[in-house]
């Protein structure tokens, strides 16, 4: 059972990293130094799906981590 939680957490961590890295808001390090304009648009299509999927994966990752701590500690 613990092995299943370990594998699930690794897979979720990889998916979470990919979801965060694939989002294009800010366009790199230049945005941190004022290189980005202040125009914000609504998310549409694949960008919205990726955004929502990242939130869902983060919630599942947090839940699996919490269950591992409570059950196996």
C-alpha positions in Angstrom: 0.0 0.0 0.0 2.8 2.4 0.8 4.4 1.6 -2.5 1.2 2.7 -4.3 1.3 6.0 -2.5 5.0 6.5 -3.3 4.4 5.9 -7.0 1.3 8.1 -7.0 3.2 10.9 -5.4 6.1 10.7 -7.8 3.7 10.7 -10.8 1.7 13.6 -9.4 4.9 15.6 -8.7 6.0 15.1 -12.3 2.6 16.1 -13.7 2.5 19.1 -11.4 5.9 20.3 -12.6 5.0 19.9 -16.2 1.7 21.7 -15.7 3.4 24.7 -14.0 6.2 24.8 -16.6 3.9 24.7 -19.6 2.0 27.7 -18.5 3.2 30.8 -20.4 2.1 33.7 -18.1 5.0 36.1 -17.5 7.2 34.8 -20.3 10.4 34.3 -18.4 12.8 36.2 -16.2 12.3 39.5 -17.9 8.9 39.8 -16.4 10.4 39.9 -12.9 12.3 43.1 -13.8 9.4 45.0 -15.4 9.8 43.7 -18.9 6.2 42.5 -19.1 3.2 44.6 -19.9 0.4 44.9 -17.4 -2.3 43.6 -19.8 -4.2 40.6 -18.5 -6.5 38.6 -20.6 -8.9 35.7 -19.8 -7.7 32.2 -20.2 -9.3 30.3 -23.2 -9.1 26.9 -24.7 -6.0 24.8 -23.9 -4.6 27.4 -21.5 -7.7 27.2 -19.3 -7.7 23.4 -19.3 -4.0 23.4 -18.4 -4.7 25.9 -15.6 -7.6 24.0 -14.1 -5.7 20.6 -14.5 -2.8 22.1 -12.6 -5.0 23.2 -9.7 -6.7 19.7 -9.6 -3.3 17.9 -9.6 -2.0 20.2 -6.9 -5.0 19.4 -4.7 -4.6 15.7 -5.3 -0.9 15.9 -4.6 -1.5 17.7 -1.3 -4.2 15.1 -0.3 -1.9 12.1 -1.1 0.9 13.7 0.9 -1.3 14.4 3.8 -2.7 10.8 3.8 0.9 9.4 3.7 1.8 11.5 6.7 -1.2 10.5 8.7 -1.4 6.8 7.8 2.3 5.9 7.5 3.9 8.0 10.2 
